[in-house]
Amino acid sequence: MSLNKALSPDGKLFTIEIKGKFDFNLVQSFRSAYADVGTGVPKVIIDLRETEYMDSSALGMLLNMKKSLGDSVSGIHIANCRPQIKKILQISRFDKKFDID
């Protein structure tokens, strides 16, 4: 499991990629990944392309991020979900809180 973060060259898109398991072991690194996101970044993308597993602590981390960033970003987009991950997000009604594809 690993986590990578990147800011687009124009500074308008901040991406966090999660590889492997998105679980309690990533709490500190996930929190520190978005800690520096300021008001200049209009959109945050959580890329789950290589995420194989997600548990309830990952859902909590996403909610905490949304609460922490608040209105400082224009949106948080959860992208590239595998079918089983997307199903977890939909069952948890995260499609009402986040843009998901």
Secondary structure, DSSP 4 states (H G I P E B T S, - for coil): -EEEEEE-TTSSEEEEEEEEEESGGGHHHHHHHHTT--TT--EEEEE-TTEEEE-HHHHHHHHHHHHHHGGGSSEEEEES--HHHHHHHHHTTGGGTSEE-
